[in-house]
Amino acid sequence: AANEDPLLWQLAASGFRDTSRLAASDVTMMLDVLMTNPGAIAGAVAQCREQLGRFEQLLHAGDEEGLRQMMEGAAARRRAWAGPHVGAAPATNTHGHR
């Protein structure tokens, strides 16, 4: 989409930069990775396409609850992957102490 509208590049936030950093990788190295693991990568791409399709359907349907469930599930998986310290406030007891 950004190839079609240069304004999108100007509007993209830093999060987009972080999630698209592979595009700035050495092409030869990335081709080696792709050619070494084509089946696994194609499977991951298919899963991403499926999830994006579901996300698009929920958006078009205005399904707030479905979007909430999808986003909460993604947040839970991200926390599990990264560990409890990412995106979470430190645990405190009822007296405000850790």
Backbone hydrogen bonds, N-H to C=O, Kabsch-Sander energy under -0.5 kcal/mol:
donor,donor_aa,acceptor,acceptor_aa,energy
4,E,1,A,-0.9
5,D,1,A,-1.2
8,L,5,D,-1.8
9,W,5,D,-0.6
9,W,6,P,-0.8
10,Q,6,P,-1.1
11,L,7,L,-1.8
12,A,8,L,-1.3
16,F,13,A,-0.9
17,R,13,A,-1.3
18,D,14,S,-2.3
19,T,15,G,-2.3
20,S,16,F,-1.4
21,R,18,D,-0.9
23,A,20,S,-1.6
24,A,21,R,-1.5
25,S,22,L,-1.7
30,M,26,D,-2.4
31,L,27,V,-2.8
32,D,28,T,-1.9
33,V,29,M,-2.1
34,L,30,M,-2.8
35,M,31,L,-2.9
36,T,32,D,-1.5
37,N,33,V,-1.5
41,I,37,N,-2.4
42,A,38,P,-2.6
43,G,39,G,-2.1
44,A,40,A,-2.1
45,V,41,I,-2.6
46,A,42,A,-2.3
47,Q,43,G,-2.1
48,C,44,A,-2.4
49,R,45,V,-2.7
50,E,46,A,-2.3
51,Q,47,Q,-2.4
52,L,48,C,-2.9
53,G,49,R,-2.3
54,R,50,E,-2.2
55,F,51,Q,-2.6
56,E,52,L,-2.7
57,Q,53,G,-2.3
58,L,54,R,-2.4
59,L,55,F,-2.2
60,H,56,E,-2.7
61,A,57,Q,-2.2
62,G,58,L,-0.7
62,G,59,L,-1.0
63,D,58,L,-2.3
64,E,62,G,-1.6
67,L,63,D,-2.5
68,R,64,E,-2.6
69,Q,65,E,-2.6
70,M,66,G,-2.4
71,M,67,L,-2.8
72,E,68,R,-3.0
73,G,69,Q,-2.3
74,A,70,M,-2.2
75,A,71,M,-2.5
76,A,72,E,-2.4
77,R,73,G,-2.3
78,R,74,A,-2.3
79,R,75,A,-2.4
80,A,76,A,-2.4
81,W,77,R,-2.2
82,A,78,R,-2.7
83,G,79,R,-2.2
86,V,83,G,-1.1
87,G,85,H,-0.6
88,A,85,H,-0.5
93,N,97,H,-2.8
96,G,93,N,-1.9
